[in-house]
Amino acid sequence: MSDYYCLPFSTHPQREALYDELHARPFQVISTPHQISHLAFKAPPQMLDRAFELLCDLCRRYSVNQPAPETVSFQENLGEFSVRWERHMEFYTLTFKRPKGTKEPFRHRVIDLLPGDWMASLPGEAIAAFHIVVDDGSIDTDPDSLTEHFEGHRLIISQPKDGKAFFCTAFKLHSDGFGRFLIQNRGISDSQMGRLVQRIMEMETYRLLAQLSIPIAKKLSPALSDMDQQLADMLARVPQMDSSEGERGMLESLSELSARLEAFRAKTNYRFAATRAYHALVTMRLQNIQEHPVDGFMTASEFMSRRLAPGMRTCEAVQNWMEDLSRRIERAGDMLRTRVNLTMQEQNKGLLAAMNRRSRLQFRLQETVEGLSVAAISYYMVGLLGYLLGGLPLEEYGLRKNVLLGTLVPVVLLTVWWTIRRMKDRLIKEPARIEGHSEG
C-alpha cells in the first residue's frame, strides 16, 4: 500500500501492519438459512504450518485462489460450500458453511462434502467440533421437538439480540461426535447474524480451551497438598533441632521441595494464564450476544456461570496455592539459613577465641625466646670481641684484655637487646601502617 502514497515525514515500519491487524479476522456475513460446521485444532507451530499447507492443497483441489503466505485469516467459496481458515497462537480453526435450510437440521452436514483423505490428514488435536444451523423459521422451536434434534439432552435456550433471534444448544457431544447449535433468525440482518454466529463459535471454542487447565489443576492438587504437609512437618521440627547438620539437611530438603514446585509452575504457568485469557473472552462473547431468558430454561450465560466458573476458580486457586507455597518455602529457607549462619557465627566466635589464646601463648613463648636470643647473640658477640681484642697490643696502652672485655659485656647486651626490639617493632608496625594506608 505504501507504493500508492508518499508522506512528507517518516513513519513507523509497522504502521500499516497495525492498521491491518484490526481487520485481520473480519466478521462473516451469513444469510438465512445456513448450515455451518466448525472445527478447532490445538497444534504446535510446526503443525500450524502444515495446516496452512493443507488449506492450500484444498484450494488447488477446487481450483480456487490460494491464500498468501503469513495469512492469519482466509475465506473462499469452493462451489457447493465455502471455507474460512484462521490461525491463532496455539490453535487453528476451519469453518465450512453453505446457504441451505432443512427441517432435519443436523442430518445433512456440510462437513460431509469435504474429501475424506483431506480431513484425515488435518494436523493437531481437535478441541472443538460442532455444527451450527441458522434457521429461517421452518424448524419447530417447541421444546419437545427441539429435544429430538439434540438427542434428548437437556437444552440451554435463550433469545439473543434483544429477542430478535432464538438460540438453542445442549453443550454436549452427540452421537456423531459433534456439538450442536441452533439459531433461528427472528428479525436480524445477515451482518448481525454473521456477528452472532462468530461470537457463538468463539464462545464455544474459547470455553473448551479454557477448560484444558481443569484436569491439570485436579491432578496437581494432591501433589500440592502433600508438599504443603511436608513443609508443615519440616517447620514443626525446626525448634527441636540442636545441630547444624540437621539444619543443613533440612535446608537440602527445602531446596528439593522448591525445585519440585518450580517444575510444576514452569509446566503450568502458561496454561493457567491462557485459561484466564480464554475465560475472559468467553465472558465477553456472552455479554455481546445480549441474551434474553426463556421461561423454564437457563441461558448460556447462566449455564457458564454455574458450570464453567467453578472450574476456572479451581484453576485460579491451584495457581495461587503454588504461589503461596513458593513464598512459604522461600521464607522457611531464609529462616533456616539465618539459623545456620548464627550457628556458624558461634562456632567462628569459639574458633577466634581459641586462636586468641594460642596467639597469647605464642607471644609469651616468643618473649621467652627473645630473652634467650639476646643472651645467645651477646655471648657470640663477646666471643668475637675477645678474638678482636686478643690481636691488639693492649699492654702498650696499659690495658688488660679481661677487664676491657668485662666492661664491654653490658654494652653488647644492651646493643643486642635494642637491635632485636627495633627489628620486632618494625615487623609489627610496618604491616599495620601499610594496611592503614591501603584502607585509606
Secondary structure, 3 states (H helix, E strand, C coil): CHHHCCCCCCCCCCHHHHHHHCCCCCCCCCCCCEEEEEEEEECCHHHHHHHHHHHHHHHHHCCCCCCCCCCCEEEEECCCCEEEEEECCCEEEEEEEECCCCCCCCCCCHHHHCCHHHHHCCCCEEEEEEEEEEECCCCCCCHHHHHHHCCCCCCEEEEHHHHCEEEEECCCCCCCCCEEEEEEECCCCHHHHHHHHHHHHHHHHHHHHHCCHHHHHHHHHHHHHHHHHHHHHHHHHHHHCCCHHHHHHHHHHHHHHHHHHHHHHHHHHHHHHHHHHHHHHHHHHHHHHCCEECCCCCCHHHHHHHHHHHHHHHHHHHHHHHHHHHHHHHHHHHHHHHHHHHHHHHHHHHHHHHHHHHHHHHHHHHHHHHHHHHHHHHHHHHHHHHHHHHCCCHHHHCCCHHHHHHHHHHHHHHHHHHHHHHHHHHHHHHHHHHHHHHHC
